[in-house]
Amino acid sequence: MKKIQETINAKMFRVSTMFLMLALVLFVGQNSFAQGTRGTIKGTVTDPSGAIIPNATVRLIDAVKGAEVRVVQSNDSGVYQFLEIEPSTYNVVINATGFSEARIVDVKVEPNRNVELDTTALSVSEITNEVTVTAGAELVDKESATLGTTIDRRRVQGLPLNGRNVLDLALLQPGVTPAGGFGAGTGIRVNGNRGVENNVTLDGANNNEVAVGGTVGAQPRPDAVQEFRLLTSNFEPEFGRNTGAIINVVTKSGTNEYHGNARFFYRPSKLSAARFLDKALPPAGTRPGADLRRKFERKEYGFNIGGPIPFLNFGEGVPVFNNGKDRSFFFVDFERRYQDVGASQTVSRLPSLAERAGTFNRTIIDPATGQPFPGNVIPANRISPIAQYYIGFLPTPDARGQAQVSANELSKNNYL
């Protein structure tokens, strides 16, 4: 029995070590690349007369996750500061010997934002004093000259987005104009700079398509984005690299409670209006009264889930289950899009039926002899079988050498 128990403990230790290494990689990656998205909180503690209170204990609590993040003490000038904290909503709890507890709730920290709180005066009593800072309020950054705007979660989820690309919301900001579309061209122009000069980061990691100036890979979906911040000028040295704009996208994180959603979006052709050219240039053979609207079907469905990561602790060889609250979190978002769009266009300069058979009404030179073909007719045995095969795909032209062609463009995309 002892040998069996030792074998079980060894296997469980290996499994625990594997999960620990995975968590370490994720933790190191998060702390290595997120410098460009983090912010700071700074404040001063005084007594009712305005005298400073040194060595006050200040706790920072993530109000979203419900977990304590950090504990600091005010210095000899009564100043406390939390550096390099992730964008979220926080509560600041201040305690000092002989004074009542003070709570500053709903302190919003945005990406790359320095929040300086008003001076907190502790009262000499045992009654808890609460000072409320309204979440989402535009706070003046007194420590940085950077100009920028934060697109918060309410706007990311509430504003309509054709194609569900959250970066399109950058176009609502002053000095921003479109320049080709994110990921498909040069993105946006900010203050007259070229689109390729923008610097896009995802959770602090470089996410640039250098050749055309957009983002690498699929766009983050609105349900996976916490917020993003657009910095337009006077960037701090940590960014470097570009002269355009800095776009910091921050994704959601898990919390102490499991949460998620499931979603489905459907855009059928019947709800689309006919374009002008759909009516002006109907396909040949269209019957009277036919629906001339082009086909446009878009289906998007997905889900996300987040919460604490449970794990096992090993104490004295006995595994102890831990629910992961206040320690480790995960968040996963997946979305799939099917899009079927009918496209049509006019093709010009098509070869006539006679030309396809090798008969031309102009001089055709035989490349083998350098002389014209007799009667300007290319012998059938001189036409490549490969050319004959591809000629079969060409539409039949009219007298002007033109033809109206149409086809459905089907695309399938997965976003994770």
Salt bridges, closest charged atoms under 4 A:
GLU68 OE1 - ARG59 NH1 3.12
GLU84 OE1 - ARG38 NH1 3.81
GLU86 OE2 - ARG38 NE 2.79
GLU101 OE2 - ARG103 NE 3.00
GLU110 OE1 - ARG113 NH1 2.54
GLU110 OE1 - ARG229 NH1 3.74
GLU138 OE1 - ARG113 NH2 3.99
GLU143 OE2 - LYS42 NZ 3.41
ASP152 OD1 - ARG155 NE 3.54
ASP223 OD1 - ARG164 NH2 2.62
ASP223 OD1 - ARG263 NE 3.22
GLU227 OE1 - LYS108 NZ 3.30
GLU257 OE2 - LYS325 NZ 3.47
ASP278 OD1 - ARG275 NH2 3.03
ASP291 OD2 - ARG293 NH2 2.92
GLU300 OE2 - ARG221 NH2 3.60
GLU300 OE2 - ARG337 NE 2.93
ASP333 OD1 - ARG263 NH2 3.01
GLU335 OE1 - ARG164 NH2 2.87
GLU335 OE2 - ARG221 NE 3.13
GLU335 OE1 - ARG263 NE 2.95
ASP340 OD2 - LYS295 NZ 2.83
GLU355 OE2 - ARG362 NH1 3.48
ASP366 OD1 - ARG382 NH2 2.84
ASP398 OD2 - ARG400 NH2 3.46
